[in-house]
């Protein structure tokens, strides 16, 4: 295993403290071809378009409008720029300054929970060169298989370094984590993408599931793989995400007589909007539209992917 461990970096246009994401931002903003799709220019356009409706425009509306302002040419240039960066990153070894490690696994699989405990204990061990802070899901705190209290009894020095994450922390403070380690299948990697909607730390995935397109590493060698990744650096597989926005029909008395086809494809203007954005999601793999268990209920969606 002379090759440096390869991690997944999921790109989302956002300012970040992550070293690799910073390189993505530099590549995006330094290219003359991409100057006109920088976020601040899009926001100015949004202000101009929304006009009197600006006060009622939510953050989701801003994001949705920004995406709609991108032309096919701009999207193509962005994709080519990121593809070029991905090739560069793929041939380089990147040494990351890792302090906090985020562990993600299937919380309903007792076998995987015990393996997660082994990884956490290994990372927290005084044998490591760096006193890593290890975050596990908050359900682990009182999980018998994980036995957090037992870990702390075995080594009181672990206290303060074994911490817990929840969905809100991952969503609002992604810079808390320097590195993500997943134990599971491709669904676990997709779940990591769902948790970190704006900025995703580099993801190193161990194969412990039925599908392994995104999970490269054998868990039986996790000590060797993590040692090389943390000590010697990694190579990067950069992956782009799609953006999906749920649009809800907006009632308008003047448009009550419009038929469905006209409403869906008709033009909008500053004086009226047929739809409003409700929520926007960053998607790594695909989008599934589901009307829910009751086909007569409209608008019911479940966006949390299965792990």
N, C-alpha and C positions, 0 to 999 in steps of 0.2 A: 504494500500500500504506500508507494512513493508519492502518488498524486495527492495534492492538497484536497481536503474535504470540500465538496461543492455544496454551497448553500443556495437557497432560493431567495431572491429579493423581489418583492412584489411592488412595482412602481406605482405611485400616485402623485400627480403634480401638487406638491406641497412643500413649503419650507420646513427643514428638519435639521436636527443636530446630528443625525446619523451620518457618518463619514461617506458611506456609499451613496445614500440618498442625496447628499450634498453634491457629489459628482454628477448625479443625474440632473439636478437643478442647474449646475454650471453648464452642462452639455446643452440643456434645453434653452437657457437664456442667452448663452454666448453666441449661438448660431444666428447669423443675420436672417436666415429663412424663418426663424421662429420668433422673431421680435414681436410680431403683431399678434401673437396668441398668448402673450404673457398675461397673467391673471389680472394685474391692475388695469390693463387696457380693456379687458372684458368687463370689469366692474364699471368702468366709465360708460361703456355701451349699455349696460344694464340700467344705470341711472337714467340714461337718455331715453331708453325704451319704456321703462315703467312709468316715468313722468309722475302724474298725480297719484298713481297707485303705489308709489314707492313705500309709503308708510305701512301698507298692509302686506308688502312683499316679505316673505319669510326667507330665512337662510337657504332653505331648500329651493325656493324660487330663484334665488340668485345663482345657485349652482346649476340648476336646470337650464336657466337662460344662458349662462356662460357656455355650456356644452352646445346648445343650439346655435350659438353664434359662430362656432368653428365651421369653416368651409371644408369641403372634401380635400381641397389642396392643402389646407393647413393641417388637417388630420393626417394626411399622407406624409407631409414633411416631418411632423412630429414622430410618426411611427418609424420613418427612415432614420431619424436622428437617434432615437432610443435603440433601434436595431444596431446601429454603428457602435453605440456605447456598450451594448450587450456583448458584441464581438470582442471589444477591447477588454472588458472585465473578465470575459471567459478565458483569456490568455494570461491574466495577471493573478498573482497571489496577493490577497489583501489582508493585512494584519489589523485586526480590530481591537480596540481598547474595551474589553468586556469586563464589566463589573457585576451587572445584574442579569440573571438568566431566567427566562420565562419557560416553565415546563407545562406542556399541554398534552392531555391524554383523554381517553374515554373514561368518564367518571363512573360508568355503570359496569365496567369490566374489572373484576377483582384482580385478575392476573396482571392486567396492565397497571393497576394502582400499585401493586407490590413492586413492579418494575420501575415505576416512577419514584417510589421510595428509594430504591437502590441508586438511581441516578442522582436524586437529591442528596443522599448521604455521601455519594462519591464526590459531588461538587463541593459539599460543605466540609469535607475532610481536611484536617490540617496539613495533609500531604500535598494539597494543591498549592501552587506558587502564589495564587491570588486568593484572598478571602472573599469568595464570591457570595453575592446575595442571591438566594434562590426563591423564586416565586412559584407557588403551586396554587391550584384553584381553591377558593375558600371552603368548598365542601370537604377538602382533605383534612381540615383542622380537627374534625371530630370523626373522621373515618377510621374504623377499626383496622382495616387492612393497611392503611398508610401509617397509622400509629405515630402521629406527630409528637405526642407526649413522650413516647418511648425514645424517639430520636433525641429529644432534648435531655432525657435522663442519661442516655448513653454518653452524650457529650454536651455539657452545659454551655460550651462555647458556641454552639449552634444557635443559641437564643439571640434574637435580634437579627440573625442572618437568614432564618427561615421565615418567609413572609407569604402573604396570601393575596391573590388577585381576584377580582370579579369583573364582570362585563363592563361596568361603568369605568373602572380604573383603566382597562385596556382601551376604551373608547376615548376617554378624556385626557389621559396622560401616557400616550404611547412612548414618549421619550424616557419613561422610567426604566424601560427594558432595553438592553443592548443586544440581546440574542434570544431567539426562540428555538426550543428543542421540542419536536413533536414525536409522540410515541403512538403509532396507529397506522391507518391507511391513508389513502388520498383524501378521504373525507375529513380527517383531522387537519390536514394542511388547508383544505378549503375552509374549515371552521376558523383557523387562524386568520385567514384573509377576511372572514366575516367579522371577527372580533375587532381587528384593527382596520377600521373603515378609512382612515385618512393616511396614517403613516404605519408601515409594516416593518418591524425590525427584520434582519436577516433570519431565515428559517432553515434549520438543519433537521431533516426528517428521517426518522428511523422506521423501517418497514415492519409493522406488526399488525397489518390488516390484510384484507383480501385483494385489494388493488394496490399496485405499486408504481404507477406512472410517475408520481411526484416524490415517492419515498425511495431514496437510493441506498441507504445504509442498513446493514444487518445489525440488529440490536445486540447480537452475541459479541460484537466487537465495539460496543459503545465506548469503553474506556480508551481504547486506542484511537478511535475516530475523534472523540472529544478532546483528547490530549493534543492531537495534531492540529485540530481546529483552533483551540484556545492558545496554544503555544506558538505554532508555526504560521497560522493564517489559513485563509480559505480562498477558493475561487468562487465566482458569482454566476448564477444563472438568473438573468433578469427577466421578469415576466410582467407583461402589461395586464391591466384590468379593464373591463368594460364598466360603463356607468349606466345604471338603469334607474329611471324615475317613474314613480307611480303618479299618474295624472287622474284627477277626479273632475267629473263634469261640474261646471259652474253654471248655476241657474241664471238665466237672463230673460226677462219678459219679452224683450224685443226679438229674441231668437227662439221662442217657444214653438213656432211652426216649422222650424228647420227639421229636415229628416235626419236620420242617424248618419248616413253617408256624408251629407253636407256638413254636419257638425264635426265629424272626424277629420275631414280633409279640407274644410273651408279655411280661408285665411283669417288670422287674427289681426287686430289693430290696437292702437293705443286706447281707443274708446271702448273696446269690449274684448273680453277673453272668454273663450268657450270652456277652457279647462284650467285648473290650478294644480301645481305640483304639491304632492303630499309628503313623500319621502324619497330620498335618493340613496341608492346603494352602490357600492363598489363591488363588482363581481369578477371573480377570477376565472370561473369555468363556463357557466351558462345561467340562463334565466328560466325559471319555471313559473308559468301562470296557472294558478289553481283556484277554482271557485269555491273550494272547501267541501266538507262532507255533505252539505245541503246545496244542491245545484240551484235552488231558488233564491239562495242568499248571494247577493252581489257584493263585490268589494272585499271579500274575506281573503286574506293572504297570510301565508306563514313563510317568513323569509329565513328563519334560522336553519342552516343546513344540518343534516344528521352527521354525527361524528362516528 
